Amino acid sequence: MKSYIFATDNDRGGVILCDIETLEDAVVYLQQRFTGVIRVEQGRRYWAADEGYAELDPLPVAGNGYSG
């Protein structure tokens, strides 16, 4: 099972837990099920209506204060 976060153009959206394996398939499914889907995220990968598919860069690791 995978979870996908999605948003719509009327400020709705949510999280869906399903057996859809790829982000691309999830985008198609969510667009068919809900009106106005503009963004779908899974992990660092996402699809946005105005950007297409992309991946977020990981945040740099800050010092954790551990001095060993």
VMD Tcl script that builds the backbone (N, CA, C; Angstrom):
set m [mol new atoms 204]
animate dup $m
set s [atomselect $m all]
$s set {name element resname resid chain x y z} {
  {N N MET 1 A 0.831 -1.178 0.000}
  {CA C MET 1 A 0.000 0.000 0.000}
  {C C MET 1 A 0.879 1.247 0.000}
  {N N LYS 2 A 0.417 2.255 -0.705}
  {CA C LYS 2 A 1.106 3.543 -0.739}
  {C C LYS 2 A 0.106 4.637 -0.402}
  {N N SER 3 A 0.625 5.738 0.089}
  {CA C SER 3 A -0.236 6.879 0.364}
  {C C SER 3 A 0.173 8.031 -0.544}
  {N N TYR 4 A -0.814 8.786 -0.977}
  {CA C TYR 4 A -0.613 9.940 -1.836}
  {C C TYR 4 A -1.352 11.120 -1.224}
  {N N ILE 5 A -0.686 12.254 -1.185}
  {CA C ILE 5 A -1.303 13.496 -0.735}
  {C C ILE 5 A -1.726 14.253 -1.983}
  {N N PHE 6 A -2.946 14.799 -1.975}
  {CA C PHE 6 A -3.382 15.543 -3.150}
  {C C PHE 6 A -4.102 16.818 -2.744}
  {N N ALA 7 A -4.099 17.775 -3.685}
  {CA C ALA 7 A -4.779 19.050 -3.469}
  {C C ALA 7 A -5.588 19.384 -4.713}
  {N N THR 8 A -6.661 20.140 -4.506}
  {CA C THR 8 A -7.513 20.560 -5.620}
  {C C THR 8 A -7.531 22.083 -5.713}
  {N N ASP 9 A -8.058 22.572 -6.822}
  {CA C ASP 9 A -8.086 24.017 -7.055}
  {C C ASP 9 A -9.098 24.759 -6.190}
  {N N ASN 10 A -9.913 24.047 -5.431}
  {CA C ASN 10 A -10.845 24.702 -4.510}
  {C C ASN 10 A -10.440 24.464 -3.051}
  {N N ASP 11 A -9.122 24.296 -2.851}
  {CA C ASP 11 A -8.535 24.138 -1.515}
  {C C ASP 11 A -9.036 22.921 -0.753}
  {N N ARG 12 A -9.353 21.892 -1.484}
  {CA C ARG 12 A -9.706 20.616 -0.864}
  {C C ARG 12 A -8.616 19.618 -1.213}
  {N N GLY 13 A -8.743 18.454 -0.731}
  {CA C GLY 13 A -7.763 17.410 -1.007}
  {C C GLY 13 A -7.690 16.491 0.183}
  {N N GLY 14 A -6.588 15.787 0.288}
  {CA C GLY 14 A -6.443 14.882 1.402}
  {C C GLY 14 A -5.370 13.860 1.131}
  {N N VAL 15 A -5.491 12.742 1.805}
  {CA C VAL 15 A -4.549 11.635 1.674}
  {C C VAL 15 A -5.345 10.415 1.253}
  {N N ILE 16 A -4.811 9.681 0.300}
  {CA C ILE 16 A -5.461 8.450 -0.121}
  {C C ILE 16 A -4.471 7.305 0.056}
  {N N LEU 17 A -4.901 6.240 0.679}
  {CA C LEU 17 A -4.117 5.032 0.874}
  {C C LEU 17 A -4.679 3.985 -0.069}
  {N N CYS 18 A -3.838 3.461 -0.967}
  {CA C CYS 18 A -4.357 2.558 -1.993}
  {C C CYS 18 A -3.272 1.621 -2.509}
  {N N ASP 19 A -3.651 0.748 -3.416}
  {CA C ASP 19 A -2.730 -0.211 -4.027}
  {C C ASP 19 A -2.137 0.306 -5.327}
  {N N ILE 20 A -2.268 1.570 -5.630}
  {CA C ILE 20 A -1.688 2.149 -6.844}
  {C C ILE 20 A -0.190 2.273 -6.623}
  {N N GLU 21 A 0.597 1.718 -7.528}
  {CA C GLU 21 A 2.040 1.622 -7.319}
  {C C GLU 21 A 2.842 2.820 -7.810}
  {N N THR 22 A 2.354 3.569 -8.799}
  {CA C THR 22 A 3.163 4.657 -9.345}
  {C C THR 22 A 2.458 6.000 -9.176}
  {N N LEU 23 A 3.264 7.032 -9.065}
  {CA C LEU 23 A 2.722 8.383 -8.963}
  {C C LEU 23 A 1.919 8.723 -10.210}
  {N N GLU 24 A 2.421 8.323 -11.361}
  {CA C GLU 24 A 1.728 8.609 -12.618}
  {C C GLU 24 A 0.327 8.011 -12.638}
  {N N ASP 25 A 0.198 6.769 -12.198}
  {CA C ASP 25 A -1.124 6.132 -12.137}
  {C C ASP 25 A -2.016 6.789 -11.092}
  {N N ALA 26 A -1.418 7.224 -9.985}
  {CA C ALA 26 A -2.195 7.890 -8.941}
  {C C ALA 26 A -2.751 9.222 -9.442}
  {N N VAL 27 A -1.962 9.958 -10.225}
  {CA C VAL 27 A -2.434 11.231 -10.780}
  {C C VAL 27 A -3.655 10.986 -11.664}
  {N N VAL 28 A -3.569 10.014 -12.552}
  {CA C VAL 28 A -4.694 9.707 -13.443}
  {C C VAL 28 A -5.926 9.319 -12.631}
  {N N TYR 29 A -5.753 8.445 -11.649}
  {CA C TYR 29 A -6.871 7.994 -10.828}
  {C C TYR 29 A -7.517 9.157 -10.071}
  {N N LEU 30 A -6.689 9.981 -9.426}
  {CA C LEU 30 A -7.228 11.087 -8.635}
  {C C LEU 30 A -7.919 12.129 -9.511}
  {N N GLN 31 A -7.391 12.378 -10.706}
  {CA C GLN 31 A -8.047 13.315 -11.621}
  {C C GLN 31 A -9.408 12.791 -12.084}
  {N N GLN 32 A -9.531 11.479 -12.204}
  {CA C GLN 32 A -10.819 10.895 -12.589}
  {C C GLN 32 A -11.804 10.915 -11.431}
  {N N ARG 33 A -11.298 10.753 -10.227}
  {CA C ARG 33 A -12.179 10.645 -9.060}
  {C C ARG 33 A -12.593 11.996 -8.480}
  {N N PHE 34 A -11.708 12.993 -8.545}
  {CA C PHE 34 A -11.976 14.297 -7.951}
  {C C PHE 34 A -11.809 15.393 -8.991}
  {N N THR 35 A -12.644 16.406 -8.916}
  {CA C THR 35 A -12.579 17.547 -9.832}
  {C C THR 35 A -11.487 18.514 -9.398}
  {N N GLY 36 A -10.694 18.992 -10.352}
  {CA C GLY 36 A -9.743 20.065 -10.095}
  {C C GLY 36 A -8.467 19.676 -9.375}
  {N N VAL 37 A -8.007 18.436 -9.520}
  {CA C VAL 37 A -6.761 18.033 -8.870}
  {C C VAL 37 A -5.602 18.822 -9.486}
  {N N ILE 38 A -4.821 19.503 -8.638}
  {CA C ILE 38 A -3.717 20.324 -9.138}
  {C C ILE 38 A -2.349 19.866 -8.616}
  {N N ARG 39 A -2.335 18.982 -7.614}
  {CA C ARG 39 A -1.058 18.501 -7.085}
  {C C ARG 39 A -1.254 17.143 -6.427}
  {N N VAL 40 A -0.278 16.246 -6.664}
  {CA C VAL 40 A -0.265 14.933 -6.029}
  {C C VAL 40 A 1.179 14.684 -5.589}
  {N N GLU 41 A 1.356 14.222 -4.350}
  {CA C GLU 41 A 2.691 13.974 -3.808}
  {C C GLU 41 A 2.794 12.554 -3.278}
  {N N GLN 42 A 3.982 11.986 -3.432}
  {CA C GLN 42 A 4.289 10.690 -2.823}
  {C C GLN 42 A 5.776 10.704 -2.498}
  {N N GLY 43 A 6.082 10.793 -1.217}
  {CA C GLY 43 A 7.480 10.934 -0.819}
  {C C GLY 43 A 8.026 12.267 -1.318}
  {N N ARG 44 A 9.207 12.230 -1.946}
  {CA C ARG 44 A 9.784 13.461 -2.494}
  {C C ARG 44 A 9.312 13.730 -3.917}
  {N N ARG 45 A 8.662 12.765 -4.544}
  {CA C ARG 45 A 8.177 12.959 -5.912}
  {C C ARG 45 A 6.802 13.604 -5.889}
  {N N TYR 46 A 6.547 14.445 -6.893}
  {CA C TYR 46 A 5.235 15.074 -6.984}
  {C C TYR 46 A 4.904 15.392 -8.431}
  {N N TRP 47 A 3.631 15.647 -8.641}
  {CA C TRP 47 A 3.122 16.166 -9.912}
  {C C TRP 47 A 2.329 17.418 -9.574}
  {N N ALA 48 A 2.551 18.483 -10.338}
  {CA C ALA 48 A 1.774 19.713 -10.178}
  {C C ALA 48 A 1.284 20.128 -11.562}
  {N N ALA 49 A 0.055 20.620 -11.626}
  {CA C ALA 49 A -0.549 20.983 -12.903}
  {C C ALA 49 A 0.297 21.986 -13.676}
  {N N ASP 50 A 0.944 22.914 -12.983}
  {CA C ASP 50 A 1.728 23.940 -13.665}
  {C C ASP 50 A 3.202 23.581 -13.853}
  {N N GLU 51 A 3.657 22.465 -13.269}
  {CA C GLU 51 A 5.064 22.074 -13.353}
  {C C GLU 51 A 5.288 20.714 -13.992}
  {N N GLY 52 A 4.304 19.838 -13.928}
  {CA C GLY 52 A 4.510 18.458 -14.359}
  {C C GLY 52 A 5.122 17.650 -13.225}
  {N N TYR 53 A 5.871 16.599 -13.589}
  {CA C TYR 53 A 6.477 15.721 -12.592}
  {C C TYR 53 A 7.837 16.263 -12.184}
  {N N ALA 54 A 8.151 16.161 -10.897}
  {CA C ALA 54 A 9.434 16.622 -10.386}
  {C C ALA 54 A 9.719 15.908 -9.068}
  {N N GLU 55 A 10.888 16.191 -8.535}
  {CA C GLU 55 A 11.288 15.614 -7.253}
  {C C GLU 55 A 11.899 16.708 -6.401}
  {N N LEU 56 A 11.538 16.718 -5.135}
  {CA C LEU 56 A 12.094 17.688 -4.200}
  {C C LEU 56 A 13.493 17.259 -3.792}
  {N N ASP 57 A 14.387 18.214 -3.642}
  {CA C ASP 57 A 15.724 17.925 -3.139}
  {C C ASP 57 A 15.632 17.635 -1.654}
  {N N PRO 58 A 16.427 16.686 -1.163}
  {CA C PRO 58 A 16.415 16.442 0.276}
  {C C PRO 58 A 16.978 17.650 1.021}
  {N N LEU 59 A 16.472 17.881 2.209}
  {CA C LEU 59 A 16.982 18.969 3.041}
  {C C LEU 59 A 18.380 18.611 3.534}
  {N N PRO 60 A 19.255 19.602 3.640}
  {CA C PRO 60 A 20.589 19.301 4.176}
  {C C PRO 60 A 20.483 18.866 5.636}
  {N N VAL 61 A 21.359 17.979 6.026}
  {CA C VAL 61 A 21.366 17.492 7.403}
  {C C VAL 61 A 22.084 18.523 8.267}
  {N N ALA 62 A 21.385 19.029 9.240}
  {CA C ALA 62 A 21.967 20.001 10.178}
  {C C ALA 62 A 22.658 19.223 11.289}
  {N N GLY 63 A 23.558 19.888 11.960}
  {CA C GLY 63 A 24.217 19.267 13.100}
  {C C GLY 63 A 23.197 18.839 14.133}
  {N N ASN 64 A 23.368 17.657 14.687}
  {CA C ASN 64 A 22.395 17.175 15.666}
  {C C ASN 64 A 22.821 17.449 17.099}
  {N N GLY 65 A 23.931 18.180 17.281}
  {CA C GLY 65 A 24.355 18.508 18.634}
  {C C GLY 65 A 25.143 17.403 19.300}
  {N N TYR 66 A 25.280 16.271 18.645}
  {CA C TYR 66 A 26.020 15.156 19.223}
  {C C TYR 66 A 27.513 15.368 19.003}
  {N N SER 67 A 28.304 15.317 20.057}
  {CA C SER 67 A 29.728 15.538 19.918}
  {C C SER 67 A 30.533 14.259 20.125}
  {N N GLY 68 A 29.840 13.157 20.310}
  {CA C GLY 68 A 30.461 11.860 20.359}
  {C C GLY 68 A 31.249 11.589 21.541}
}
mol reanalyze $m
mol bondsrecalc $m
mol representation Tube
mol addrep $m
